[in-house]
C-alpha cells in the first residue's frame, strides 16, 4: 500500500486521470456524499466501500453504485486508487494495512483544504502576513512556536502534528483559572463529555452550565440524568441570530452547508442568555465560531469571559477569530495550543489576567 495523505489536489487529479479503472471510495456516509455532490462528475467511481453491513447492496446516490464491504478490494492491484471519504481516515488506513490493500490511498478530508485554494502562492502570502500580526497578540513563546509550526505544515501539506500536541483540551489549569462561581457556556457538547470534563476541572464547584448541541441525534445521546439542576442543555446551534440553518452531519461533527442533509435551529448567546453572567465560553462548533462569537458580543464586552475557541475548522479561523475577540475586548491575553496528532483540534485561549 502507498499512502498519499500529504498529496495536493493537483497530484490526486493527475493520478486519477491517468488511471482508466476509476477510483474506489471508502466511506458511504455524509463525507462520501459531499465528495459525490461536489466533484463526482470528474471521476469514474469503481467501488464504494463501507464497514456498515446495513449499507451493503444499497445504491449510493448519483451514480447508483452498490455499497460493498472491504472484500471487494481483493482483486485490486498496485495502481488502484482509493480515496477515504470518512472522518475515521486513520482507522481506515490501519484496516487497509491489515487487509493487505496494495494500491494508492488518499484522504478526501485532507484534500479539502487544497480545494479551498490554500496551496496557491497568494494564499500562502496572506497566511504569512496575518500570522505575523497574530503573533504580536500572543502571550507566550509556546503559542508563537505552534503558529510557526502550523504555517509550515500547511504550506507543505504535512499532516503529522505530534510535535506540537499538547495535553488536556479546553481546561488547562495554567491558562484557564478555576472559579467556584463559574458560569460555563459549552457550544458543541456532542454527548456531554466536555460538560463532564468541566465539572471535573472545577471539582464540582460551579454556579451554572449552559450546554448547546445543534444536532438532534447527538443531543438525544446525552444522559441528562447524569447532571444536576445546575446544568441546562439546549438543542440549539450557536449563531449570530435566531433562525434555522442547513448542515452536513459527519457523525460526531457537522459542517454548515447550503447543500446540507439536515436542518437545525440556531440562536445567539446574547438573545438566549439575556445579559446573564458568563465566566467561561467554549466553542467547538464546526466552522460556526465566527458567527457565534458575533452573536455573543454583548456578553463578551460586559462579562469578559475566559474563552476556549476552536480555530481549525476554516483556514482563516486561526487569525480571524483572535482578531475578532481582540476587537471586542482589548484586555484579552491570547494563547494557542494544539490537541491532536493531526490537523484538527487547534484551540485559542483568551483570558483577562
C-alpha positions in Angstrom: 0.0 0.0 0.0 1.2 3.5 -0.9 -0.1 6.4 1.2 -0.6 9.8 -0.3 -2.1 11.6 2.7 0.1 14.6 2.1 -0.8 14.9 -1.6 -2.0 18.1 -3.2 -5.3 18.2 -5.1 -3.4 18.6 -8.3 -1.4 15.4 -7.7 -4.6 13.5 -6.9 -6.4 14.7 -10.1 -3.4 13.9 -12.2 -3.1 10.4 -10.8 -6.8 9.7 -11.2 -6.9 10.9 -14.8 -4.0 8.6 -15.7 -5.9 5.6 -14.4 -8.6 4.2 -16.7 -10.1 1.9 -14.0 -11.5 4.8 -11.9 -11.4 5.2 -8.1 -12.7 3.5 -5.0 -14.4 5.5 -2.2 -14.1 4.1 1.3 -16.9 5.7 3.3 -20.6 5.8 2.4 -21.8 8.3 4.9 -22.1 12.1 4.7 -18.4 12.7 3.9 -18.8 10.4 0.9 -21.9 12.3 -0.1 -20.1 15.6 0.0 -17.4 14.2 -2.4 -20.0 12.8 -4.8 -22.0 16.1 -4.7 -19.0 18.3 -5.3 -16.7 16.5 -7.6 -18.1 13.2 -8.7 -18.6 14.2 -12.4 -14.9 14.5 -12.8 -14.1 10.9 -11.9 -15.3 7.4 -12.6 -16.3 5.6 -9.4 -15.2 1.9 -9.3 -16.3 0.8 -5.8 -17.9 2.4 -2.8 -16.8 0.6 0.4 -18.2 0.9 3.9 -17.8 -1.1 7.1 -21.5 -0.8 7.9 -23.1 -4.1 6.7 -26.5 -2.4 6.7 -25.4 -0.3 3.8 -24.1 -3.2 1.6 -26.1 -3.9 -1.5 -27.7 -0.4 -1.4 -27.2 2.2 -4.1 -25.2 5.3 -3.3 -26.8 8.4 -4.7 -25.9 10.0 -8.1 -24.1 7.0 -9.7 -26.3 4.2 -8.4 -23.3 2.2 -7.3 -23.9 -0.5 -4.8 -22.1 -0.2 -1.5 -19.8 -3.2 -0.7 -17.5 -4.5 2.1 -13.8 -4.4 2.0 -13.6 -7.8 0.4 -14.5 -6.1 -2.9 -10.9 -4.8 -3.0 -9.2 -8.2 -3.1 -8.6 -8.1 -6.8 -7.2 -4.5 -6.8 -3.6 -4.1 -7.8 -0.8 -1.6 -7.1 -2.1 1.0 -9.5 -5.6 1.0 -7.9 -6.6 4.3 -6.3 -8.7 4.5 -3.1 -10.0 7.8 -1.7 -11.0 7.7 2.0 -14.3 9.6 2.4 -14.7 9.3 6.1 -13.7 11.2 9.2 -12.1 8.0 10.5 -9.4 8.0 7.9 -6.5 6.9 10.2 -8.5 3.9 11.4 -9.3 3.0 7.8 -5.6 3.3 6.9 -4.8 0.7 9.6 -7.7 -1.5 8.4 -6.3 -1.3 4.8 -2.9 -2.3 6.0 -4.2 -5.3 7.8 -6.3 -6.3 4.8 -3.2 -6.1 2.6 -4.5 -3.5 0.2 -1.8 -2.9 -2.4 -2.9 0.3 -4.1 -2.7 4.1 -3.6 -4.6 5.7 -0.7 -5.7 9.4 -0.5 -7.9 11.1 2.0 -10.7 13.5 0.9 -10.7 15.5 4.2 -7.0 16.2 3.8 -7.6 17.3 0.2 -10.4 19.7 1.0 -8.2 22.5 2.3 -6.4 22.3 -1.1 -9.8 22.5 -2.8 -10.3 25.8 -1.0 -7.1 27.1 -2.6 -4.7 27.1 0.3 -1.8 25.9 -1.8 -1.9 28.9 -4.1 1.1 31.3 -3.6 -1.0 34.3 -2.9 -2.9 32.4 -0.2 0.3 31.4 1.4 1.5 35.0 1.4 -1.9 36.0 3.0 -1.4 33.4 5.7 2.2 34.5 6.5 1.1 38.2 6.7 -1.8 37.5 9.0 0.0 35.1 11.2 2.8 37.5 11.8 0.2 40.0 13.0 -1.4 37.3 15.2 2.0 36.5 16.9 2.1 40.1 18.1 -1.1 39.4 20.2 0.1 36.1 21.7 1.1 36.0 25.3 3.8 33.2 25.4 6.5 31.8 23.2 4.9 28.4 23.1 1.9 29.9 21.3 4.2 31.5 18.7 6.1 28.3 18.2 2.8 26.5 17.5 1.7 29.1 15.0 5.0 28.9 13.1 4.8 25.1 13.0 1.2 25.2 11.8 2.1 27.6 9.0 5.0 25.3 7.8 2.9 22.2 8.0 0.1 23.8 5.9 2.5 25.2 3.3 4.0 21.7 2.9 0.7 19.7 3.4 2.2 17.9 6.3 -0.3 16.0 8.5 1.8 15.0 11.4 1.2 17.4 14.3 2.6 15.2 17.1 5.5 17.7 17.7 3.0 20.4 18.9 0.5 18.1 20.5 -0.5 19.5 23.9 -2.3 17.6 26.7 -5.7 18.4 28.2 -8.0 20.3 25.9 -10.1 23.4 26.9 -9.5 23.1 30.7 -5.8 24.0 31.0 -5.1 24.9 34.6 -2.1 27.2 33.9 -4.2 29.2 31.4 -7.9 28.9 32.5 -8.5 29.6 36.2 -10.7 27.6 38.4 -13.5 29.7 39.8 -16.0 28.4 42.4 -18.6 30.8 41.0 -18.1 29.7 37.4 -20.8 30.0 34.8 -19.8 27.9 31.8 -21.2 28.1 28.3 -20.4 25.0 26.2 -21.0 25.4 22.5 -21.0 21.9 20.8 -21.3 19.4 23.7 -21.9 16.3 21.4 -22.8 13.7 24.1 -22.0 15.8 27.1 -18.4 14.7 27.6 -17.0 18.2 27.7 -19.5 19.2 30.4 -18.2 16.3 32.5 -14.7 17.5 31.9 -15.6 21.0 33.1 -17.3 19.6 36.2 -14.2 17.5 37.0 -11.9 20.5 36.3 -14.0 22.6 38.8 -14.1 19.8 41.4 -17.9 20.1 41.1 -17.8 23.7 42.3 -19.7 26.0 39.9 -22.8 28.0 39.6 -24.3 27.2 36.2 -23.7 25.4 32.8 -25.5 26.3 29.6 -24.7 23.4 27.2 -25.7 23.7 23.5 -25.8 20.9 20.9 -27.2 21.6 17.5 -27.5 18.0 16.1 -30.7 16.3 17.3 -29.1 12.8 17.1 -26.2 13.9 19.2 -28.5 15.7 21.6 -30.5 12.5 22.2 -27.4 10.6 23.2 -26.8 12.8 26.2 -27.5 11.1 29.6 -29.3 14.1 31.2 -29.8 12.1 34.4 -26.0 12.2 35.0 -26.2 16.0 35.6 -27.8 18.0 38.4 -30.2 21.0 38.0 -27.2 23.5 37.6 -26.7 22.1 34.0 -29.1 23.2 31.4 -29.0 21.5 27.9 -30.3 23.3 24.8 -30.9 21.7 21.4 -29.7 24.8 19.5 -26.7 25.7 17.5 -24.9 29.0 18.2 -25.1 31.7 15.6 -25.3 35.5 15.2 -29.1 35.5 15.3 -32.1 33.2 15.8 -33.1 31.1 12.8 -32.6 27.8 11.0 -29.6 26.6 9.1 -28.7 23.6 6.9 -25.7 21.4 7.7 -24.0 18.2 6.8 -23.6 15.7 9.6 -20.3 13.8 9.9 -21.1 11.5 12.9 -19.6 13.3 15.9 -19.2 16.5 13.8 -21.1 18.7 11.4 -20.5 21.4 8.9 -22.7 24.3 7.8 -23.7 24.0 4.2 -26.5 25.1 1.9 -26.3 21.5 0.5 -26.8 20.1 4.0 -28.7 16.9 4.7 -30.1 18.2 7.9 -31.6 21.4 9.4 -31.3 22.8 12.9 -32.4 25.7 15.0 -29.8 28.3 15.9 -29.7 31.2 18.3 -27.4 33.9 19.5 -26.0 33.8 23.0 -26.9 37.4 23.6 -30.5 36.6 22.9 -30.9 33.4 24.8 -28.9 34.4 27.9 -30.3 37.9 28.0 -27.3 39.5 29.7 -26.7 36.8 32.3 -23.2 36.4 33.6 -20.7 34.1 31.9 -17.2 33.3 33.2 -16.0 30.7 30.6 -17.1 30.3 27.0 -16.1 27.2 25.0 -16.9 26.7 21.3 -16.2 23.8 19.0 -19.0 24.2 16.5 -17.5 23.1 13.2 -16.9 26.4 11.5 -19.7 28.5 13.0 -17.4 30.0 15.7 -17.0 33.4 14.0 -20.8 34.0 13.6 -21.4 32.6 17.1 -18.9 35.0 18.7 -20.6 37.9 16.9 -23.8 36.7 18.5 -22.1 36.8 21.9 -20.6 40.3 21.6 -22.7 41.9 24.4 -21.8 39.1 26.8 -18.1 39.3 25.9 -18.0 43.1 26.3 -20.0 43.0 29.6 -18.5 40.0 31.4 -15.1 39.4 29.6 -15.4 35.6 30.0 -12.4 33.4 29.6 -12.6 31.7 26.2 -11.6 28.3 24.6 -12.5 28.6 20.9 -11.6 26.1 18.2 -9.7 27.8 15.3 -9.0 25.0 12.8 -12.3 24.4 11.0 -11.6 27.0 8.4 -8.1 28.0 7.2 -8.6 31.7 8.2 -10.0 30.9 11.7 -6.5 30.8 13.2 -6.2 34.6 12.8 -9.7 35.9 12.2 -11.1 34.6 15.5 -8.3 36.2 17.7 -8.6 39.4 15.7 -12.4 39.4 16.3 -12.1 38.8 20.0 -9.4 41.4 20.3 -11.7 44.0 18.7 -14.3 43.1 21.3 -12.0 43.1 24.4 -8.5 44.6 24.1 -7.5 43.3 27.6 -7.6 39.6 26.5 -4.3 37.7 26.6 -4.2 35.1 23.9 -2.7 31.6 24.0 -2.8 28.8 21.3 -2.5 25.1 21.9 -2.9 22.1 19.6 -4.6 19.0 20.9 -4.1 16.2 18.4 -1.5 14.5 16.2 -3.3 15.6 13.1 -4.5 18.9 11.6 -7.5 19.0 13.9 -8.1 20.5 17.4 -6.2 23.8 17.5 -7.7 25.9 20.2 -7.5 29.6 21.1 -7.5 30.5 24.8 -8.4 34.1 25.7 -8.2 35.3 29.3 -8.2 38.7 31.1 -5.4 38.4 33.7 
